[in-house]
Amino acid sequence: MSNIGWVPERAPRMDGRTVVITGANSGLGLASARSLSALGANIVMACRNADKATLAAESLRAGSPAVRIEVRSLDLSSLNSIRRFATGLVDSGAQVDVLMNNAGVMATDQRATEDGFDLQFGTNHLGHFALTGLLLPLLAANPDGARIVNVSSMGHRAGRMHLDDPNFEHRPYRRWGAYFESKLANLLFTAELHRRLAAAGSTIAALAAHPGTASTELGKDGTSTTNWVIRNFFGALVRGPASGARSQVRAAVDPAARGGQFYGPALMVAGPPRLETPSRGARRADDAKVLWDLSERLTGIAYPL
């Protein structure tokens, strides 16, 4: 499909296929679930908040009654929760066609996960790294070739990796710096995952996307003055979740999409989704390899690649 004017309604049907979406109960995740279920895809909603997920699932079923909508509990800030989710999904015998790593937190106060990781790095990167690794055999078993879509942010361009201190043990914590760093980690992870999958001859494709200035990215998890200013004075640039989700939906379904690609709005903050070149920092192969090794060590999840 052309880069110009791509919309989900022109995407190929997804009847009978299954998409796992983290954080599918609201924002970009729910918008993605709505678009993909309208194309016929079955949706597994991997969510922390069961009540919100149940309500969101009801709205999805009302819009697409012919597809299967399933809610499963997942807290990406907990390795135990991630393992339980992965075990349950594998044991269910489900075939997974797309894993959309969408959930995240943004510009939070400094907090640690139950495993001792910085909340933003631990949730946005390490949680999805662990989940993807545990589901990789399930994805590899798909005879048609599965896709992994990691949702980053245009803010990755302001990120700088501190691979010697990812959990802010020896440096000052800055909420936005931590967020941008976690989003840069998403792209380095995608690049190294793509490299390893290609080297192994895998049929799995790993891609990334970002939403531009979608409303769900505007500091809902933060309390600082900076967050308030962004929420209240950048309204003219803000798109709703449905528009913001188009990049990750395209990465998930476009037959022309290939592993290693990165999709974002044509005008960076808005516009139809198109191929985009990530920042120079996101293309540092050595950093990607170091981050991979660090992530395996911290999570205890070793990839079969």
C-alpha positions as CSV (number, residue, x, y, z in Angstrom):
1,M,0.0,0.0,0.0
2,S,1.1,3.6,-0.7
3,N,2.5,5.7,2.1
4,I,0.0,8.4,1.1
5,G,-3.5,8.4,2.6
6,W,-3.3,5.0,4.3
7,V,-6.3,4.3,6.5
8,P,-7.2,1.1,8.4
9,E,-10.4,0.8,6.4
10,R,-8.3,0.0,3.3
11,A,-6.3,-2.7,5.1
12,P,-6.7,-6.4,4.3
13,R,-9.2,-8.5,6.3
14,M,-7.9,-10.2,9.4
15,D,-10.7,-12.8,9.7
16,G,-9.7,-15.7,12.0
17,R,-6.4,-14.1,13.1
18,T,-5.6,-13.3,16.7
19,V,-3.9,-10.1,17.9
20,V,-2.6,-9.8,21.5
21,I,-2.6,-6.1,22.6
22,T,-1.1,-4.9,25.8
23,G,-3.0,-2.0,27.4
24,A,-6.0,-2.7,25.2
25,N,-8.5,-1.2,27.6
26,S,-7.9,2.5,26.7
27,G,-6.2,5.0,24.5
28,L,-4.1,3.7,21.6
29,G,-4.5,0.1,22.6
30,L,-8.3,0.2,22.6
31,A,-8.3,2.2,19.3
32,S,-6.1,-0.5,17.8
33,A,-8.3,-3.2,19.1
34,R,-11.3,-1.4,17.6
35,S,-9.7,-1.1,14.2
36,L,-8.4,-4.7,14.1
37,S,-11.6,-6.2,15.3
38,A,-13.5,-4.3,12.6
39,L,-11.2,-6.1,10.2
40,G,-12.3,-9.4,11.6
41,A,-9.4,-10.1,14.0
42,N,-9.9,-11.8,17.3
43,I,-8.5,-9.7,20.2
44,V,-6.7,-10.8,23.4
45,M,-6.8,-7.8,25.7
46,A,-3.7,-8.0,28.0
47,C,-4.6,-5.5,30.7
48,R,-3.8,-4.6,34.3
49,N,-7.1,-3.1,35.2
50,A,-9.7,-5.9,34.9
51,D,-12.8,-3.6,35.4
52,K,-11.8,-1.2,32.7
53,A,-10.8,-4.1,30.4
54,T,-14.2,-5.7,30.9
55,L,-16.0,-2.5,30.0
56,A,-13.8,-2.0,26.9
57,A,-14.3,-5.6,25.8
58,E,-18.1,-5.0,25.9
59,S,-17.8,-2.0,23.7
60,L,-15.6,-4.0,21.2
61,R,-18.1,-6.9,21.1
62,A,-20.9,-4.5,20.4
63,G,-19.1,-3.1,17.5
64,S,-17.8,-6.4,16.1
65,P,-20.1,-9.1,17.4
66,A,-18.7,-11.8,15.1
67,V,-15.1,-11.8,16.5
68,R,-13.8,-13.2,19.8
69,I,-12.7,-10.7,22.4
70,E,-10.9,-12.1,25.4
71,V,-9.6,-10.3,28.5
72,R,-6.5,-11.6,30.3
73,S,-4.7,-10.1,33.3
74,L,-1.2,-8.7,32.7
75,D,0.8,-6.3,34.8
76,L,3.9,-5.3,32.9
77,S,5.6,-4.0,36.0
78,S,5.7,-7.5,37.5
79,L,7.7,-10.4,36.0
80,N,5.5,-12.9,37.9
81,S,2.4,-11.5,36.2
82,I,4.1,-11.6,32.8
83,R,5.1,-15.2,33.4
84,R,1.5,-16.1,34.4
85,F,0.1,-14.4,31.4
86,A,2.5,-16.1,29.0
87,T,1.9,-19.5,30.5
88,G,-1.8,-19.1,30.3
89,L,-1.8,-18.0,26.7
90,V,0.5,-20.8,25.6
91,D,-1.5,-23.4,27.5
92,S,-4.7,-22.2,25.9
93,G,-3.4,-23.4,22.5
94,A,-4.0,-20.1,20.9
95,Q,-2.4,-19.2,17.6
96,V,-1.1,-15.6,17.8
97,D,-0.6,-13.7,14.6
98,V,0.3,-10.3,16.0
99,L,1.8,-9.2,19.4
100,M,1.3,-5.5,19.8
101,N,3.4,-4.2,22.7
102,N,1.4,-1.1,23.3
103,A,1.0,-0.5,27.0
104,G,3.2,1.9,28.9
105,V,3.5,4.6,31.6
106,M,4.7,8.1,30.9
107,A,6.6,10.7,32.9
108,T,5.8,9.2,36.3
109,D,7.3,10.2,39.6
110,Q,10.3,8.0,40.5
111,R,9.1,4.6,41.6
112,A,10.3,1.0,41.4
113,T,8.6,-2.1,40.1
114,E,8.1,-5.0,42.4
115,D,11.3,-6.5,40.8
116,G,13.3,-3.3,41.6
117,F,13.4,-1.8,38.2
118,D,12.7,1.9,37.4
119,L,9.0,2.0,36.7
120,Q,9.2,3.5,33.2
121,F,12.2,1.4,32.0
122,G,10.8,-1.7,33.8
123,T,7.3,-1.3,32.3
124,N,7.9,0.2,28.9
125,H,10.9,-1.8,28.0
126,L,11.8,-4.7,30.3
127,G,8.2,-5.8,30.7
128,H,7.6,-6.1,26.9
129,F,11.1,-7.6,26.5
130,A,10.2,-10.4,28.9
131,L,6.7,-10.9,27.5
132,T,8.0,-11.1,23.9
133,G,10.7,-13.6,24.9
134,L,8.2,-15.9,26.7
135,L,5.7,-15.8,23.7
136,L,8.4,-16.2,21.0
137,P,7.9,-20.0,20.7
138,L,4.1,-19.4,20.3
139,L,4.7,-16.8,17.6
140,A,7.3,-19.0,15.9
141,A,4.7,-21.8,15.6
142,N,2.5,-19.7,13.4
143,P,2.8,-21.2,9.9
144,D,1.8,-17.9,8.2
145,G,4.5,-15.8,10.0
146,A,3.7,-13.6,13.0
147,R,4.4,-10.0,13.7
148,I,5.6,-8.1,16.7
149,V,4.8,-4.4,16.9
150,N,6.6,-2.3,19.5
151,V,5.0,1.0,20.2
152,S,7.6,3.8,20.7
153,S,7.3,7.6,20.7
154,M,8.6,10.5,18.7
155,G,10.1,11.4,22.1
156,H,12.7,8.7,21.5
157,R,14.6,11.4,19.6
158,A,15.3,13.2,22.8
159,G,16.3,10.0,24.6
160,R,19.8,9.0,25.7
161,M,20.6,5.5,26.9
162,H,22.5,5.1,30.1
163,L,23.2,1.4,29.9
164,D,25.5,1.4,32.9
165,D,22.7,2.8,35.1
166,P,19.2,2.0,33.6
167,N,17.5,2.1,37.0
168,F,18.7,5.6,38.1
169,E,20.7,4.2,41.0
170,H,23.6,6.6,40.5
171,R,22.2,9.6,38.6
172,P,19.4,12.1,39.1
173,Y,15.9,11.0,38.1
174,R,14.1,13.1,35.5
175,R,10.7,11.9,34.6
176,W,10.8,13.0,31.0
177,G,14.3,11.8,30.5
178,A,13.4,8.4,31.9
179,Y,10.4,8.2,29.5
180,F,12.4,9.2,26.4
181,E,15.0,6.7,27.4
182,S,12.5,3.9,27.7
183,K,11.0,4.8,24.3
184,L,14.5,4.7,22.8
185,A,15.0,1.3,24.3
186,N,11.8,0.1,22.5
187,L,13.5,0.9,19.2
188,L,16.9,-0.5,20.1
189,F,15.0,-3.7,21.2
190,T,13.1,-3.8,17.9
191,A,16.3,-3.4,15.9
192,E,18.2,-6.2,17.7
193,L,15.2,-8.5,17.7
194,H,14.8,-8.0,13.9
195,R,18.5,-8.7,13.4
196,R,18.4,-11.9,15.4
197,L,15.2,-13.1,13.8
198,A,16.6,-12.5,10.4
199,A,19.8,-14.3,11.2
200,A,17.9,-17.3,12.5
201,G,15.8,-17.4,9.3
202,S,12.6,-16.8,11.3
203,T,9.3,-16.0,9.7
204,I,8.5,-13.6,12.6
205,A,8.7,-9.9,11.7
206,A,9.5,-7.3,14.3
207,L,8.5,-3.7,13.6
208,A,7.9,-0.5,15.5
209,A,5.6,2.5,15.4
210,H,4.8,5.7,17.1
211,P,1.5,7.7,17.3
212,G,2.7,11.3,17.0
213,T,1.0,13.6,19.4
214,A,-1.9,11.3,20.3
215,S,-3.9,12.5,23.4
216,T,-3.0,9.4,25.4
217,E,0.7,10.4,25.2
218,L,0.2,13.7,27.0
219,G,1.3,13.0,30.5
220,K,-1.6,11.1,32.0
221,D,0.7,9.4,34.4
222,G,2.6,12.5,35.5
223,T,1.8,15.4,37.9
224,S,4.5,18.0,37.1
225,T,3.9,21.5,35.9
226,T,5.5,20.4,32.6
227,N,2.8,17.8,32.1
228,W,0.1,20.3,32.8
229,V,1.5,22.8,30.2
230,I,1.7,20.0,27.6
231,R,-1.8,18.9,28.2
232,N,-3.3,22.4,28.2
233,F,-1.4,24.3,25.6
234,F,-0.6,21.8,22.8
235,G,-4.2,21.0,22.1
236,A,-3.9,22.1,18.5
237,L,-1.4,19.4,17.8
238,V,-3.2,16.6,19.6
239,R,-4.9,13.8,17.7
240,G,-7.4,11.4,19.2
241,P,-6.4,7.8,19.9
242,A,-8.1,6.5,16.7
243,S,-5.8,8.7,14.5
244,G,-2.8,8.0,16.7
245,A,-3.2,4.3,16.4
246,R,-3.0,4.2,12.7
247,S,0.8,3.8,12.6
248,Q,0.8,0.7,14.8
249,V,-2.2,-0.8,13.0
250,R,-0.5,-0.3,9.7
251,A,2.7,-2.0,11.1
252,A,0.4,-4.9,12.2
253,V,-1.5,-5.5,9.0
254,D,0.0,-3.9,5.9
255,P,1.2,-6.8,3.6
256,A,4.0,-4.5,2.4
257,A,5.4,-4.0,5.9
258,R,8.7,-5.7,6.6
259,G,10.7,-6.5,9.7
260,G,12.8,-3.7,11.1
261,Q,10.6,-1.0,9.7
262,F,9.4,2.0,11.8
263,Y,6.0,3.7,11.1
264,G,4.9,7.1,12.2
265,P,2.7,10.0,11.1
266,A,3.7,11.6,7.8
267,L,4.2,15.0,9.5
268,M,5.8,13.4,12.6
269,V,3.0,14.7,14.9
270,A,0.1,14.0,12.6
271,G,-0.9,12.7,9.2
272,P,-1.3,9.2,7.6
273,P,1.2,6.6,8.7
274,R,4.3,6.2,6.6
275,L,7.8,4.7,6.9
276,E,10.1,6.8,9.1
277,T,13.8,6.7,10.0
278,P,14.4,6.5,13.7
279,S,17.0,8.7,15.4
280,R,20.7,8.0,15.1
281,G,20.7,6.8,18.7
282,A,18.1,4.2,17.8
283,R,20.3,2.9,15.1
284,R,23.4,2.2,17.2
285,A,23.9,-1.5,16.8
286,D,26.4,-1.8,19.7
287,D,23.9,-0.2,22.1
288,A,21.2,-2.5,20.9
289,K,23.3,-5.5,21.6
290,V,24.4,-4.3,25.0
291,L,20.7,-3.5,25.9
292,W,19.7,-7.0,24.8
293,D,22.3,-8.6,27.0
294,L,21.3,-6.3,29.9
295,S,17.6,-7.1,29.5
296,E,18.2,-10.8,29.4
297,R,20.2,-10.6,32.6
298,L,17.7,-8.3,34.5
299,T,14.6,-10.3,33.5
300,G,16.1,-13.7,33.5
301,I,14.4,-14.4,30.1
302,A,16.8,-15.9,27.6
303,Y,15.6,-15.8,24.0
304,P,16.2,-18.9,21.8
305,L,17.9,-16.7,19.2
